[in-house]
Amino acid sequence: MNALLRQRDLMEFMNISRATLWRMQRHDDFPKPVILMGCKRWLREEIESWLEAKKQAPSREVQVA
């Protein structure tokens, strides 16, 4: 069974602030939470897969003119 992460657990797992989590949620590719009885929970497996995909994606490099 997949582990469910509370917002606080997710922020600690990713080492991010609440504001950063909010910004990340605005992107379409960030995993959507599961809502259980009005509480948001994220599947740990989905978060780990998303992070792994981000690591493997080519980074956008800033070009200096």
DSSP file (Angstrom, degrees, kcal/mol; ACC not computed):
  #  RESIDUE AA STRUCTURE BP1 BP2  ACC     N-H-->O    O-->H-N    N-H-->O    O-->H-N    TCO  KAPPA ALPHA  PHI   PSI    X-CA   Y-CA   Z-CA
    1    1 A M              0   0    0      0, 0.0     2,-0.2     0, 0.0     0, 0.0   0.000 360.0 360.0 360.0 141.6    0.0    0.0    0.0
    2    2 A N        -     0   0    0      1,-0.1     2,-0.3    42,-0.0    41,-0.0  -0.481 360.0-118.5 -74.0 140.9    1.2    3.5   -0.8
    3    3 A A        -     0   0    0     -2,-0.2    41,-2.7     1,-0.0     2,-0.5  -0.584  23.4-139.7 -76.6 140.6    2.1    5.8    2.0
    4    4 A L  E     -A   43   0A   0     -2,-0.3     2,-0.5    39,-0.2    39,-0.2  -0.884  13.3-151.1-103.6 132.7    0.1    9.0    2.3
    5    5 A L  E     -A   42   0A   0     37,-3.1    37,-2.2    -2,-0.5     2,-0.1  -0.878   5.3-141.0-106.8 131.5    1.9   12.2    3.2
    6    6 A R     >  -     0   0    0     -2,-0.5     4,-2.8    35,-0.2     5,-0.2  -0.359  37.4-100.0 -73.4 167.6    0.3   15.1    5.0
    7    7 A Q  H  > S+     0   0    0     33,-0.4     4,-2.6     1,-0.2     5,-0.2   0.927 126.0  49.3 -56.7 -46.2    1.2   18.6    3.8
    8    8 A R  H  > S+     0   0    0      1,-0.2     4,-2.0     2,-0.2    -1,-0.2   0.906 112.4  47.8 -60.8 -42.5    3.7   18.9    6.7
    9    9 A D  H  > S+     0   0    0      2,-0.2     4,-2.9     1,-0.2    -1,-0.2   0.900 111.7  50.4 -65.6 -40.6    5.2   15.5    5.9
   10   10 A L  H  X S+     0   0    0     -4,-2.8     4,-2.4     2,-0.2    -2,-0.2   0.914 110.0  49.4 -63.4 -44.0    5.5   16.4    2.2
   11   11 A M  H  X>S+     0   0    0     -4,-2.6     5,-2.2    -5,-0.2     4,-0.9   0.891 114.6  45.5 -63.3 -39.1    7.2   19.7    3.0
   12   12 A E  H  <5S+     0   0    0     -4,-2.0    -2,-0.2    -5,-0.2    -1,-0.2   0.912 111.9  51.5 -69.8 -42.8    9.7   18.0    5.3
   13   13 A F  H  <5S+     0   0    0     -4,-2.9    -2,-0.2     1,-0.2    -1,-0.2   0.884 120.4  34.5 -60.2 -40.8   10.3   15.1    2.8
   14   14 A M  H  <5S-     0   0    0     -4,-2.4    -1,-0.2    -5,-0.2    -2,-0.2   0.537 105.2-128.7 -92.5  -8.1   11.0   17.6    0.0
   15   15 A N  T  <5 +     0   0    0     -4,-0.9     2,-0.3     1,-0.2    -3,-0.2   0.946  63.4 130.2  57.5  52.3   12.7   20.2    2.3
   16   16 A I      < -     0   0    0     -5,-2.2    -1,-0.2    -6,-0.1     2,-0.1  -0.861  56.7-111.2-130.6 164.2   10.5   23.0    1.0
   17   17 A S     >  -     0   0    0     -2,-0.3     4,-2.2    -3,-0.1     5,-0.2  -0.405  34.0-106.0 -88.4 170.2    8.3   25.8    2.5
   18   18 A R  H  > S+     0   0    0      1,-0.2     4,-2.3     2,-0.2     5,-0.1   0.882 121.8  53.1 -62.6 -39.2    4.6   26.0    2.4
   19   19 A A  H  > S+     0   0    0      2,-0.2     4,-2.2     1,-0.2    -1,-0.2   0.893 108.5  49.3 -64.8 -39.6    4.8   28.8   -0.2
   20   20 A T  H  > S+     0   0    0      2,-0.2     4,-2.5     1,-0.2    -2,-0.2   0.909 110.2  50.8 -66.5 -41.4    7.1   26.7   -2.4
   21   21 A L  H  X S+     0   0    0     -4,-2.2     4,-2.2     2,-0.2    -2,-0.2   0.918 109.2  51.6 -60.1 -43.4    4.7   23.8   -2.2
   22   22 A W  H  X S+     0   0    0     -4,-2.3     4,-0.9     1,-0.2    -2,-0.2   0.918 110.7  47.9 -60.5 -44.2    1.8   26.2   -3.2
   23   23 A R  H >< S+     0   0    0     -4,-2.2     3,-0.6     1,-0.2     4,-0.4   0.903 111.2  50.8 -63.6 -40.6    3.8   27.4   -6.2
   24   24 A M  H >< S+     0   0    0     -4,-2.5     3,-1.3     1,-0.2     6,-0.3   0.864 104.5  57.7 -65.7 -35.8    4.6   23.8   -7.2
   25   25 A Q  H 3< S+     0   0    0     -4,-2.2    -1,-0.2     1,-0.3    -2,-0.2   0.751  94.6  66.5 -66.7 -23.5    1.0   22.8   -7.0
   26   26 A R  T << S+     0   0    0     -4,-0.9     2,-0.3    -3,-0.6    -1,-0.3   0.701  85.0  88.0 -71.5 -18.4    0.1   25.5   -9.5
   27   27 A H  S X  S-     0   0    0     -3,-1.3     3,-1.1    -4,-0.4    -3,-0.0  -0.620  80.9-133.3 -82.5 141.1    2.1   23.6  -12.2
   28   28 A D  T 3  S+     0   0    0     -2,-0.3    -1,-0.1     1,-0.2     4,-0.1   0.757 100.7  57.6 -65.8 -25.5    0.1   21.0  -14.1
   29   29 A D  T 3  S+     0   0    0     -5,-0.1    -1,-0.2     2,-0.1    -4,-0.1   0.586  79.4 103.4 -86.8  -7.7    2.7   18.3  -13.8
   30   30 A F  S <  S-     0   0    0     -3,-1.1    17,-0.1    -6,-0.3    -5,-0.0  -0.556  87.2 -97.7 -73.8 136.0    2.9   18.3   -9.9
   31   31 A P        -     0   0    0      0, 0.0    -1,-0.1     0, 0.0    -2,-0.1  -0.239  37.3-124.9 -56.6 135.5    1.0   15.3   -8.5
   32   32 A K        -     0   0    0     -4,-0.1    11,-0.3     1,-0.1     2,-0.1  -0.554  26.4-114.0 -79.5 144.4   -2.5   16.1   -7.3
   33   33 A P        -     0   0    0      0, 0.0     2,-0.4     0, 0.0     9,-0.2  -0.398  19.3-122.8 -75.9 157.0   -3.4   15.3   -3.7
   34   34 A V  E     -B   41   0B   0      7,-4.0     7,-2.5    -2,-0.1     2,-0.7  -0.837  24.6-140.6 -92.3 135.3   -6.0   12.7   -2.8
   35   35 A I  E     -B   40   0B   0     -2,-0.4     2,-0.6     5,-0.2     5,-0.2  -0.890  21.3-178.9-106.0 116.7   -8.7   14.2   -0.7
   36   36 A L  E >  S-B   39   0B   0      3,-2.8     3,-2.1    -2,-0.7    -2,-0.0  -0.954  73.2 -25.9-116.5 114.3   -9.9   12.0    2.2
   37   37 A M  T 3  S-     0   0    0     -2,-0.6    -1,-0.2     1,-0.3     3,-0.1   0.863 128.4 -47.6  50.7  41.1  -12.7   13.3    4.3
   38   38 A G  T 3  S+     0   0    0      1,-0.2     2,-0.4    -3,-0.0    -1,-0.3   0.448 115.9 114.9  84.5   1.0  -11.7   16.9    3.4
   39   39 A C  E <   -B   36   0B   0     -3,-2.1    -3,-2.8   -33,-0.0     2,-0.4  -0.888  62.3-131.2-108.8 134.1   -8.0   16.3    4.1
   40   40 A K  E     +B   35   0B   0     -2,-0.4   -33,-0.4    -5,-0.2     2,-0.3  -0.663  29.8 173.4 -83.6 133.9   -5.3   16.5    1.4
   41   41 A R  E     -B   34   0B   0     -7,-2.5    -7,-4.0    -2,-0.4     2,-0.4  -0.995  18.9-146.4-137.9 142.8   -2.8   13.7    1.2
   42   42 A W  E     -A    5   0A   0    -37,-2.2   -37,-3.1    -2,-0.3     2,-0.5  -0.880  22.4-118.1-109.5 141.9   -0.2   13.0   -1.4
   43   43 A L  E  >  -A    4   0A   0     -2,-0.4     4,-2.0   -11,-0.3     3,-0.3  -0.677  17.8-146.2 -77.3 122.7    0.9    9.5   -2.5
   44   44 A R  H  > S+     0   0    0    -41,-2.7     4,-2.7    -2,-0.5     5,-0.2   0.879  97.9  56.1 -58.1 -39.6    4.6    9.1   -1.6
   45   45 A E  H  > S+     0   0    0    -42,-0.3     4,-2.3     1,-0.2    -1,-0.2   0.896 107.2  48.8 -61.7 -41.4    5.2    7.0   -4.7
   46   46 A E  H  > S+     0   0    0     -3,-0.3     4,-2.3     2,-0.2    -1,-0.2   0.894 112.0  49.0 -65.9 -39.8    3.8    9.7   -7.0
   47   47 A I  H  X S+     0   0    0     -4,-2.0     4,-2.6     2,-0.2    -2,-0.2   0.927 111.7  48.6 -65.5 -44.3    6.0   12.3   -5.4
   48   48 A E  H  X S+     0   0    0     -4,-2.7     4,-2.3     1,-0.2    -2,-0.2   0.904 112.3  48.7 -63.0 -41.1    9.1   10.1   -5.6
   49   49 A S  H  X S+     0   0    0     -4,-2.3     4,-2.3     2,-0.2    -1,-0.2   0.901 111.5  49.9 -63.9 -41.1    8.3    9.4   -9.3
   50   50 A W  H  X S+     0   0    0     -4,-2.3     4,-2.0     2,-0.2    -2,-0.2   0.919 111.3  48.3 -64.4 -43.5    7.8   13.1  -10.0
   51   51 A L  H  X S+     0   0    0     -4,-2.6     4,-1.9     1,-0.2    -2,-0.2   0.905 111.0  50.7 -63.4 -41.4   11.1   14.0   -8.3
   52   52 A E  H  X S+     0   0    0     -4,-2.3     4,-1.8     1,-0.2    -1,-0.2   0.897 109.5  50.7 -63.8 -40.2   12.9   11.3  -10.3
   53   53 A A  H  X S+     0   0    0     -4,-2.3     4,-1.4     1,-0.2    -1,-0.2   0.880 108.9  52.0 -64.4 -37.8   11.4   12.6  -13.6
   54   54 A K  H  < S+     0   0    0     -4,-2.0    -1,-0.2     1,-0.2    -2,-0.2   0.869 108.1  51.7 -66.3 -36.5   12.6   16.1  -12.6
   55   55 A K  H  < S+     0   0    0     -4,-1.9    -1,-0.2     1,-0.2    -2,-0.2   0.880 113.4  44.3 -66.1 -37.3   16.1   14.9  -12.0
   56   56 A Q  H  < S+     0   0    0     -4,-1.8    -1,-0.2    -5,-0.1    -2,-0.2   0.677  92.3  98.2 -83.6 -18.2   16.3   13.2  -15.4
   57   57 A A  S  < S-     0   0    0     -4,-1.4     2,-0.1    -5,-0.1    -3,-0.0  -0.435  89.0 -99.6 -70.2 142.7   14.7   16.1  -17.4
   58   58 A P        -     0   0    0      0, 0.0     2,-0.1     0, 0.0    -1,-0.1  -0.408  42.3-121.5 -62.3 134.6   17.2   18.3  -19.1
   59   59 A S        -     0   0    0     -2,-0.1     2,-0.7    -4,-0.1    -4,-0.0  -0.460  19.0-114.7 -78.8 150.5   17.8   21.4  -17.1
   60   60 A R        -     0   0    0     -2,-0.1     2,-0.4     2,-0.0    -1,-0.1  -0.757  33.3-153.6 -85.3 117.9   17.1   24.8  -18.5
   61   61 A E        -     0   0    0     -2,-0.7     2,-0.5     1,-0.0    -1,-0.0  -0.727  12.5-125.3 -95.7 142.7   20.4   26.7  -18.8
   62   62 A V        -     0   0    0     -2,-0.4     2,-0.5     2,-0.0    -1,-0.0  -0.738  22.8-147.4 -86.1 125.4   20.6   30.4  -18.7
   63   63 A Q        -     0   0    0     -2,-0.5     2,-0.6     2,-0.0    -1,-0.0  -0.825   4.2-147.6 -97.7 130.3   22.4   31.8  -21.7
   64   64 A V              0   0    0     -2,-0.5    -2,-0.0     1,-0.1     0, 0.0  -0.849 360.0 360.0 -97.9 124.3   24.4   35.0  -21.2
   65   65 A A              0   0    0     -2,-0.6    -1,-0.1     0, 0.0    -2,-0.0   0.456 360.0 360.0 -87.8 360.0   24.5   37.2  -24.2
